[in-house]
Amino acid sequence: MDFEPTEPALDAIQTEKTYVLHTWLTTQKSWSPPAIVGGAGSWFWDADGHRYLDLSAQAQCMHLGHQHPAVVAAIQQQAAEMCFIHNAWGSPPRGELARRLIEKSGLDGGKVYFTLDGSEATEHAIKSFVSVLPAIGVMLAFAVVFFLIGVRRFRYE
């Protein structure tokens, strides 16, 4: 997509390039996207007013659309009560969500594991596997770690 970014958009991108290490890139210097500043429904727009139809759901996080009024209201209500509590502490909303997920899934007696990212999920999957099959699990854990080290070679230029 060809566009001529304005000075504020260029400043925003330069600030991000200076201070943010981005994932999914093999080289940091080539990163040069438009600066996204807003969204509504299936659309989002950049600092220069260009609109984009969001066909990616923003990495699977926006299936209800950008700034959906019900989602905004739920976030505001929860933020007024408690923005975040680590999973080492009890949380009524987390417990209720887990109960509903188990009921809907039909996995009676199951448990829900909440995670903040993929690496944490992978770590706990390996730990779970090791706890069930210790000898095989340890070998698998080492194999996975060495495989990932070999595959993930990023150049931060």
C-alpha positions in Angstrom: 0.0 0.0 0.0 1.5 3.3 -1.1 1.1 6.3 1.3 3.0 9.3 2.3 3.1 9.4 6.1 2.9 12.8 7.9 5.5 14.0 10.3 3.5 12.9 13.5 3.2 9.4 12.0 6.9 9.3 11.2 7.7 10.4 14.7 5.5 7.7 16.2 7.1 5.0 14.2 10.6 6.3 14.8 10.0 6.3 18.6 8.7 2.8 18.4 11.7 1.6 16.3 14.0 3.2 18.8 12.5 1.7 22.0 10.6 -1.5 21.0 12.0 -4.9 20.1 9.4 -6.4 17.7 8.6 -10.1 17.4 8.1 -11.9 14.1 10.9 -10.0 12.4 14.3 -11.2 11.3 15.6 -7.6 11.1 14.5 -4.7 13.1 15.7 -2.0 10.8 13.3 -2.9 8.0 10.2 -2.6 10.2 8.2 0.4 8.9 4.5 0.1 9.3 1.9 2.9 9.4 1.2 4.2 13.0 -2.3 2.8 13.9 -4.2 5.3 16.2 -7.8 4.1 16.3 -10.4 1.6 15.3 -14.2 0.8 15.2 -15.8 -2.4 14.2 -13.9 -4.2 11.5 -11.9 -1.1 10.6 -8.8 0.6 12.0 -6.9 3.7 10.8 -3.5 5.2 10.9 -2.2 8.6 12.0 -2.7 9.9 8.5 -6.3 8.9 8.2 -5.9 5.8 6.0 -8.5 3.2 6.8 -7.8 -0.6 6.8 -10.2 -3.5 6.9 -9.0 -5.8 9.6 -9.1 -9.3 8.2 -6.7 -10.7 10.8 -8.7 -9.9 14.0 -5.4 -8.5 15.3 -3.6 -11.7 16.1 -6.9 -13.4 17.2 -7.6 -10.7 19.9 -10.4 -8.6 18.3 -13.0 -11.0 17.0 -15.8 -8.8 18.4 -14.4 -5.8 16.5 -12.4 -2.7 17.6 -14.0 -0.7 20.4 -17.2 -2.8 20.6 -19.4 -1.0 23.1 -20.0 -4.1 25.2 -16.3 -4.9 25.4 -15.4 -1.3 26.3 -18.1 -1.3 29.0 -16.9 -4.6 30.5 -13.2 -3.5 30.5 -14.2 -0.2 32.2 -16.2 -2.0 34.8 -13.5 -4.5 35.6 -10.8 -1.8 35.6 -12.8 0.1 38.2 -12.8 -3.0 40.5 -9.3 -4.5 39.8 -7.2 -4.1 36.7 -5.0 -7.2 37.2 -4.3 -9.8 39.9 -1.6 -12.4 39.4 -2.8 -16.0 39.2 -1.0 -16.8 42.5 -4.0 -14.9 44.1 -7.7 -15.8 43.9 -9.9 -13.9 41.5 -13.7 -14.3 41.4 -14.0 -13.4 37.7 -11.2 -16.0 36.8 -12.9 -18.7 38.9 -16.3 -18.0 37.3 -14.9 -18.0 33.8 -13.1 -21.3 34.5 -16.3 -22.8 35.8 -18.2 -21.7 32.7 -15.5 -23.0 30.3 -15.6 -26.5 32.0 -19.4 -26.6 31.9 -19.5 -25.6 28.2 -16.7 -28.0 27.2 -18.3 -31.0 28.9 -14.9 -31.8 30.5 -16.3 -32.5 34.0 -13.5 -32.7 36.6 -11.1 -30.7 34.2 -9.2 -27.6 35.0 -8.5 -24.5 33.1 -5.0 -23.1 32.8 -4.9 -19.3 32.1 -1.7 -17.9 30.6 -0.5 -14.6 29.4 1.6 -15.8 26.5 2.6 -18.7 24.3 6.0 -19.3 26.0 4.3 -19.7 29.4 1.8 -22.1 27.9 4.7 -24.1 26.3 6.6 -24.2 29.5 3.6 -25.6 31.4 2.7 -28.1 28.7 6.3 -29.5 29.0 6.0 -29.5 32.8 2.7 -31.3 32.6 4.1 -33.9 30.2 7.2 -34.4 32.4 5.0 -34.9 35.5 3.0 -37.7 33.7 5.9 -39.5 31.9 9.1 -38.3 33.7 11.8 -40.1 31.7 10.3 -39.5 28.3 9.2 -36.0 29.3 12.7 -34.9 30.3 14.1 -36.1 27.0 11.3 -34.4 25.1 11.8 -31.2 27.0 15.5 -31.1 26.0 14.7 -31.9 22.4 12.1 -29.1 22.2 14.4 -26.6 23.8 17.3 -27.4 21.5 15.0 -27.4 18.5 13.7 -24.0 19.4 17.2 -22.6 19.9 18.2 -23.9 16.5 15.1 -22.5 14.7 14.8 -19.1 16.4 17.7 -17.1 15.0 16.8 -13.5 14.8 19.1 -10.8 13.6 18.6 -7.5 15.5 20.0 -5.1 13.0 
